[in-house]
Amino acid sequence: METIMGKHPAEIISVLSTSKGEEIMLLDMLDQRLPIPRRSSVAKNIVQAMSLALACLSADPKSRPTMKQVSGAILAQKIPIVEPFHAVSLAQLRQNLFRTSTSSWSS
């Protein structure tokens, strides 16, 4: 998260557990010094990295993926983008993970 955000994610980690966390857009989390991704492959990589980072921040340690599962998800690139990049919220990323977590984390 720190690499994508360009700063330590301490503030966002605490906000994720509140209702304000549902309103945060992925685009607002990106390092402002970097250009907005125009290519879908770059956007997909950012969505995947943030989705995995959010999964690793789950309050329940048993819900977090193992490093083997994270590396498998990175290699498989299973996380789809169903919205335009500018419209993806952190809440959508978390919901997407919960929908796919049973299949992707169990392998």
N, C-alpha and C positions, 0 to 999 in steps of 0.2 A: 504494500500500500504506500509506503514511504516513497518509493521510486516513482510511482504513478502520480502521487499527490505533490511531490516536491517538498514535502515537509513531514515531520513526525505526525502520525495519525491519532495521537492521544485524544484530541478533542472529538474527532469523529467517532472514535470507539465508544466514548461515553454517550454521545448523542444517539447512536444506533439503537440503544435500548429504550429510547423515548419515542413519543409520537412524532416529534420533529424529524426523527430519522427516516420516517416514511416519506417525507417530502423532499429529501435531498436527491438531486439529479446527479448522475454519474459525471456529466460534463462539468458540473460545478466542482467536482473533486479533483479534476485533472490539474497538473502543474500548469499554471497560467503562462509560464514562459515558453511552453511548447505549443505548436500549432494544433488546431482541432484536426483530428484524423479525417482525412478525405477518402482514403482507400478503405474498402470494406474489410480487407484482411487485417489492417492495422486496428480498426475498430473492434473486430472480432477478438483479436489478441488482448486488447484492453479490457473488454467485457469479460473474457475468460479469466484474466489475472485478478480482476476485482471480485468476480464471483467466487473464485477459489479463496481469496483473502478473506472474504466475508464468511465463508464456510469455516475457515480456521479460527474465526473469532466467536463461534457459537458459545453461548453461555454454558451449555451442557457439554462437558469434555467428551462424552460418548458419542455426541453428534458430529464431532470434528473429524475430518478425514485424516487418515494416516499419511505419512510422507509417500508411501507406496501408492496410495490412492490418488494423491495430488499429482505425482509424476505420471501416473497412468492417464489421468484426466488431461494433463497437458499434452501428452503424446497423442491421445485420441482426439483432442479438440472437440469434445461433445457438446459444448455449451452454445446453443444457437442464438443469433440475434434476430428477434422478431419485431423490433421497433427500429425506427431510425435512431442512429447513435445519440443525437441530441435529445431524444425523448426517453432514454433509458434512465430509470431511477434506481437508487440503491435498494428500495423495497422490491422492485421487480427482480433485481438480481438475486435477492434473498429468497423470494418466492420461487423463482426458477430453480434454485438449488434445492429447496425443499421438495419440489416436484420430482426432480431427477436424482435426489440424493440416495434413495434406496437402491436404484439400479446402478448408478455410477460409483458410489462409495463401497458397494458390496463386492465389486469385482476385484 
